């Protein structure tokens, strides 16, 4: 056990820190997030700069254009991005989900066609999993992916929802029903859809914050070439599980580093407004303690991943706890503002009000808290299935 | 960055767990023979010359087994205050120690000596009725004090308690999971009901978070890291509350049987409450953390 950086890790940390310091544009530093983070040339330019410096795909194998670095480098990168309050790369769906799924299930042609442009930020990806009638129950998706009679292409028709980045995306990883007659879990098909193809329509979905961070995607008789199939027809569930495994493997660190920014801002706010009140002190201390708990749980999970190559169960509660803690933290920050918490043009310019509203989505997106508790109960604790 | 125990430390854990499964209440001389009393005592004094991480493993396993002898009092509390000759006697199993903290002495009746602010005292005084009967608190009688070369190490003690708390939380979680798989109501095991299973999922998450904090604190203590005081306060605050909550949920999941004197759960619950109270409840520890963050 040694919680210090190794010599290689320390050198990488120093390199990343000074690179971010020199390169993050001032107008993007401390950006509060939200829909605006996907738009504007500054963010695309920042993402391209990150790509040119070789930071996306740190842990990807060298043969696919990555650095082949250990997972600890990815963690250090997230930590340093958070420390500088630098906004994330716009290609996160490609980097975190589509890319690893293509590496695991894709053909050689697919790997050479897509992976390099994910890393270079030339092509942006979105995810088409959730539907109006299939949220937590992913296997119930209705979007139809039908093989055309000539066998050279699929025809896709249906509706997807809660799709971040769809309005700027070039490609979508899409799960739909490939064989309506097959039994559950054997009836799904997973394809790559060109978001610029005829029949694809993206509509912004205005959310509780008033912003449109997510989108609905409508597919009407969209032609998808057969070579865009990932895995086999009917194996979509298995391929989708790879995508979600990768989402969850790297999610813990990304989430915890955003919480670290929140806790730092909360501490500044408390020093400014209520550092003498014992109730405030107690609640602020709790947020800091639980942030450390998440951080060191990530480190344990990371060590396990580096030693065995398989993510252990340690990290399975991180997203669950993070989401509930983030909701509590934003509420506390607003309470520290007193009755002026309702004012959007106060000194913090609506930052905490936005964060509080946005945090309500945290317990719903990327696995609702109810589904995560079921997963822990059944797969980690071995309790009998509830369904 | 490597946040895992070594193979040797994992092996110590396996040995401790296997031994305690066979010997629920080992004698003091058995602990001496196992080498557990002298884990961090230098080899010149008859110890193993290892560190606090190995002791942390043992605190967790002893907490899990609900061991009731003065191991925490001797190794978790008193050890840093003792001189070489005293350490040699501890390693040999010839002397048991405790310490006076907030006017209270754990295991006063079963130790020989007590560390006080004014030096060592003979373990004489009154043992008080204590909610956790297996770790009673006492008050020292007035008497002579002999100077000691060292002093108590608060972060080390808090980290030891955090590790014990993790052991308790893990054990009662496992008891509750087994019960929820086994117990049938309405024709199904009660673990299928999410009102039951989600409680246990919460215990699992809190136990893992507590474990991370406890191991972090233990590493800081072992390495004499400057963060040790705040890490230990944080770990003790979170782990003791997690252990208490784990026991409360386990009792609830067990229903009536969990509320009985014959079931073991009440003893874990009382130990968890003991740990929370000793050295200051979680709220007191959070004030220490707050001072570190805000002042």
Boltz contact constraints between the chains, C-beta under 6 A:
constraints:
  - contact:
      token1: [A, 1]
      token2: [B, 219]
      max_distance: 6.0
  - contact:
      token1: [A, 2]
      token2: [B, 2]
      max_distance: 6.0
  - contact:
      token1: [A, 3]
      token2: [B, 219]
      max_distance: 6.0
  - contact:
      token1: [A, 72]
      token2: [B, 1]
      max_distance: 6.0
  - contact:
      token1: [A, 267]
      token2: [B, 293]
      max_distance: 6.0
  - contact:
      token1: [A, 271]
      token2: [B, 294]
      max_distance: 6.0
  - contact:
      token1: [A, 275]
      token2: [B, 294]
      max_distance: 6.0
  - contact:
      token1: [A, 281]
      token2: [B, 290]
      max_distance: 6.0
  - contact:
      token1: [A, 282]
      token2: [B, 283]
      max_distance: 6.0
  - contact:
      token1: [A, 282]
      token2: [B, 286]
      max_distance: 6.0
  - contact:
      token1: [A, 285]
      token2: [B, 286]
      max_distance: 6.0
  - contact:
      token1: [A, 285]
      token2: [B, 289]
      max_distance: 6.0
  - contact:
      token1: [A, 285]
      token2: [B, 290]
      max_distance: 6.0
  - contact:
      token1: [A, 288]
      token2: [B, 293]
      max_distance: 6.0
  - contact:
      token1: [A, 289]
      token2: [B, 234]
      max_distance: 6.0
  - contact:
      token1: [A, 289]
      token2: [B, 238]
      max_distance: 6.0
  - contact:
      token1: [A, 292]
      token2: [B, 234]
      max_distance: 6.0
  - contact:
      token1: [A, 293]
      token2: [B, 209]
      max_distance: 6.0
  - contact:
      token1: [A, 293]
      token2: [B, 212]
      max_distance: 6.0
  - contact:
      token1: [A, 293]
      token2: [B, 213]
      max_distance: 6.0
  - contact:
      token1: [A, 296]
      token2: [B, 212]
      max_distance: 6.0
  - contact:
      token1: [A, 296]
      token2: [B, 216]
      max_distance: 6.0
  - contact:
      token1: [A, 297]
      token2: [B, 208]
      max_distance: 6.0
  - contact:
      token1: [A, 297]
      token2: [B, 209]
      max_distance: 6.0
  - contact:
      token1: [A, 297]
      token2: [B, 212]
      max_distance: 6.0
  - contact:
      token1: [A, 299]
      token2: [B, 3]
      max_distance: 6.0
  - contact:
      token1: [A, 300]
      token2: [B, 3]
      max_distance: 6.0
  - contact:
      token1: [A, 300]
      token2: [B, 212]
      max_distance: 6.0
  - contact:
      token1: [A, 303]
      token2: [B, 2]
      max_distance: 6.0
  - contact:
      token1: [A, 303]
      token2: [B, 3]
      max_distance: 6.0
  - contact:
      token1: [A, 303]
      token2: [B, 4]
      max_distance: 6.0
  - contact:
      token1: [A, 314]
      token2: [B, 208]
      max_distance: 6.0
  - contact:
      token1: [A, 317]
      token2: [B, 205]
      max_distance: 6.0
  - contact:
      token1: [A, 317]
      token2: [B, 208]
      max_distance: 6.0
  - contact:
      token1: [A, 320]
      token2: [B, 205]
      max_distance: 6.0
  - contact:
      token1: [A, 321]
      token2: [B, 205]
      max_distance: 6.0
  - contact:
      token1: [A, 373]
      token2: [B, 198]
      max_distance: 6.0
  - contact:
      token1: [A, 373]
      token2: [B, 201]
      max_distance: 6.0
  - contact:
      token1: [A, 376]
      token2: [B, 201]
      max_distance: 6.0
  - contact:
      token1: [A, 376]
      token2: [B, 204]
      max_distance: 6.0
  - contact:
      token1: [A, 377]
      token2: [B, 197]
      max_distance: 6.0
  - contact:
      token1: [A, 377]
      token2: [B, 201]
      max_distance: 6.0
  - contact:
      token1: [A, 381]
      token2: [B, 177]
      max_distance: 6.0
  - contact:
      token1: [A, 381]
      token2: [B, 200]
      max_distance: 6.0
  - contact:
      token1: [A, 383]
      token2: [B, 191]
      max_distance: 6.0
  - contact:
      token1: [A, 383]
      token2: [B, 197]
      max_distance: 6.0
  - contact:
      token1: [A, 384]
      token2: [B, 189]
      max_distance: 6.0
  - contact:
      token1: [A, 384]
      token2: [B, 191]
      max_distance: 6.0
  - contact:
      token1: [A, 384]
      token2: [B, 192]
      max_distance: 6.0
  - contact:
      token1: [A, 386]
      token2: [B, 192]
      max_distance: 6.0
  - contact:
      token1: [A, 386]
      token2: [B, 194]
      max_distance: 6.0
